[in-house]
Amino acid sequence: MKLVPVILFFIFVFQANAQRNDFANINFDKADAIALKYKGEELYNLNSLVEKLTEHLSTDVERFRAIYMWVCTNISNDYNLYTKNSRKRNRYLNDPILLETWNNEFKKEIFKKLIENKQTICTGYAYLVKEMANIANIECEIVHGYGKTSTMNLDNITAPNHSWNAVKLNDKWYLCDPTWASGLIDPDTFQFKFDFKDGLFLPSPDLFVMNHYPIDEKWMLLDNNKPTFDMFLQSPLIYNRAYANLSTHIFPLEMYNIIKRDETIAFKYKLSKTIELAEVVLMIDDGNTTVEVKPLKTRLNDDLLTVEHQFDKKGFYDVHLLINNDLISTYTFRVKS
């Protein structure tokens, strides 16, 4: 098949709150059930698979949901493929010719494993979602950039390391990450386990940008207050479960903080769903012990959650916020006398 180069002109209608709440009136149970009905289908005929997934759904967001759900529950994240690519890309980082040669060769391996074994890395996930959405006449793009996780050495982020998708629904762009939504790799065995994360389907751009930084800043989908790359690197860690609870992380702005003993520190978030204040706890690690503590104060004003805490001893502390046992975010505090 001959590929004809084209110039794409995008008209972006970016609104800061482009998120799943826009579809609060849509029940995705039917789309999810269809995706699960065709679990195990092969990828050799994408047109047929997409037709099966979408023909009985009436809206584009439901059709996209069925495609996204199918990908997230059928495609495994290949850790060996990921590490192989990372090693080669780091090796050729300062040699553009060798890097381009490697990228071109590796793409063939990615797509061969994707089609034959339904195993891939983030590029394959994003590619498959885009191709299937396009077959369903839904505009969808691959977004390349930087993904930040708890296991990552931020000092070693020298090149883009992650890919995800942007999808246009009702003339408005939304974000999603099928790779991180599909499951996780066991840190001990390096085996992949399916564990669907619903919150990464059309999340708030304000929250998404905390651990997804696109090469092209237009894909932040933010009109104002776009973070710089340094701000992205310095921001707190948030986890996949955060997307099920939050729409925005407000404060603290940075991962590493210095405060005084007995100073009150406030953690602030905008919630995406109703919670019970009793569900909010802090897990604090001082380097020797880890304990769960109830915050000094927990307040809820509409959807604005404020959590306050004080340290009565100087030292270094890792602080993790949990909501209903979901790990939400992590911070480090140096407490001075």
Secondary structure, DSSP 8 states (H G I E B T S, - for coil): ---------------TT-SGGGGTT---HHHHHHHHHTTT--SS-HHHHHHHHHTT--SHHHHHHHHHHHHHHH-EE-HHHHHHHHHHHHHTTT-HHHHHHHHHHHHHHHHHHHHHHSEE-HHHHHHHHHHHHHHTT--EEEEEEEE--TT--GGG--S--EEEEEEEETTEEEEE-HHHHHEEE-TTT--EEE---GGGBS--HHHHTTTEEESSGGGG--SS----HHHHHHS-EE-GGGGGTEEEEEE--SSEEEEETT-EEEEEEEESS---GGGEEEEEE-SS-EEEE--SEEEEETTEEEEEEE-SS-EEEEEEEEETTEEEEEEEEEEE-
